[in-house]
Amino acid sequence: MEHFAAPMFKGWAKPGLTPPGAQGRGPELEEGETLDAISGYFRLFQLRQGHRFSTDDVLTAWYGTGACPWARTVLDLGSGIGTVGMVAAWCLPAARFVTVEAQEESVRLARKSACWNGLLERYEIRLGDFRESGGGGGGGVF
């Protein structure tokens, strides 16, 4: 994965810090997964066959961080594989994030992405389903 640390891509300088994954210290790809660029050096683990992030995820994060660029705490409900939250985390490097997702596979992928992107200290990913009582993925304060 050494090519992820390259500071230039087609003549464009990547902004932001270089996360652990780009330096070869992140989780490895498993069979059926891809590791795709989202913002600067940030990458997301996705299933090759299944839900994939799209432009609407990037636009949602851009709109949210533009509307509140001083956010200190961010809550992402129904976070899926973590696209919106991770783009927002890239834009808001001082903010703390809590995400809640009902699908175990999506939570697994989001956790790998958070590790690859160096977000573990400020990015909590909960497994929970709000259709069930106490479905906030661990309760407590967000």
N, C-alpha and C positions, 0 to 999 in steps of 0.2 A: 504493500500500500504506500510505498515511498512517494509515488507521484502525486499524492494528495497534498504534500507539503510544498510543492512548487509555488513560488510567490507570484508567478505570472501565468495567465491563461489567455492565449490568443492576443497578446499585447496589452491585456488588462491586468492591473495589479489588484490582487485580492485584498479587501479591507478586513480589519479585525485581527484578533489574536489567533495564533496557530494552536488549535486544540490538540489534546493528547493523541487522538486517533490519527491526525494528519502527521504526527511524528512517529507513527508506528507503535503506539502504546494503547490502542483501542481494541474493542472486541473484533473478532474475526467474522467474516461472512460465513454463513451456513448455507447448505444446499437449499436452493429455491429463493434466496434473498438477493437483493441488490443494495448497493450503497450509493446514494444519489445526492448530488450537490443541491443545496437549498439557499444558502447565504454565505458569501465569503468562503471561508474554509469549512463551514458547517455542512454536515452530511446527515442523511436520514437512512436508516435501514428500512427496507420495504420488502414485501413479498413480490417475487417476480410475477406471480399470478395472483391477483387480489386487488384490494384497495390500493391506489397510488395517489400521492398528493398531486394537487393541481394548482392552477393559477388562483382559484378562489381562496385557497388556504393562505397563499402569500398576500393577497389583497386584504384578507381579513386581518392578518397580523399587522400589515402596514397601516390600515385604517385605525386599529386599536392603539398602536404605539404612537401614531400621529395625534390622536385625540387626547392621549394622556402620556406624554413623553416623560413625565416625572413619577410614574407609578413605582411604588416600592414593593407591592404585593400584587400578584396576578393569579386569578383563578380561571382555569380552563376546564369546563364541564363537557363531557363527551369528547375527550381529547384525541381519540383515535390513536394513530401512530405518533402523534406529537408535533405535527407540522406547524400548526399555528403557534403553539407555545414555544417551540424552538426558534422560530423566526423572531418572535417577540423577545425571547431571551437574548438573541443575538443583538437586537436593537436596544434592549434595556439591560445593560451589563450589571447594573447595581440592584436589579429587582429580584425578589424571591418568587418562585412559582410553585403552585399546587395544581396538579391535574388529576382528573377523575375519568376513568374509562371502564366500561363494562366488559369488554372483550379481552380475555387473557392474552391472546396472540398479539393484539395491538399493544397492550401494556408491555409485553416482552420486548417487542421491537422498539418501543419508545424508550425503555430503560437502556437498551443497547445504544441507541442514538444519543441519549443524555450522557452516557459514559464516554462515547467517542468524542463528543463535543465538549467535554470537560465541565459539565453542568451539575454534577452530583451534589456539590455543596449547597446549591440554591434551587434545585429543581426536584420536587417531590412528586412521584407518580403513584397514584392510588388506584387499586382495582376496586370498583364499586358500581352498583346499578341502582339508580334512583327510583326505579320501578319497584324496588323492594324496601322494606322498612330498614332504616339505618344504612341505606345504600351509598352513603357518602365516602365509602372507601376508607374507613378507619375513624370516622367521626372527628370530634374535636374542632378546633378553630382552624380556619383557613388562613 
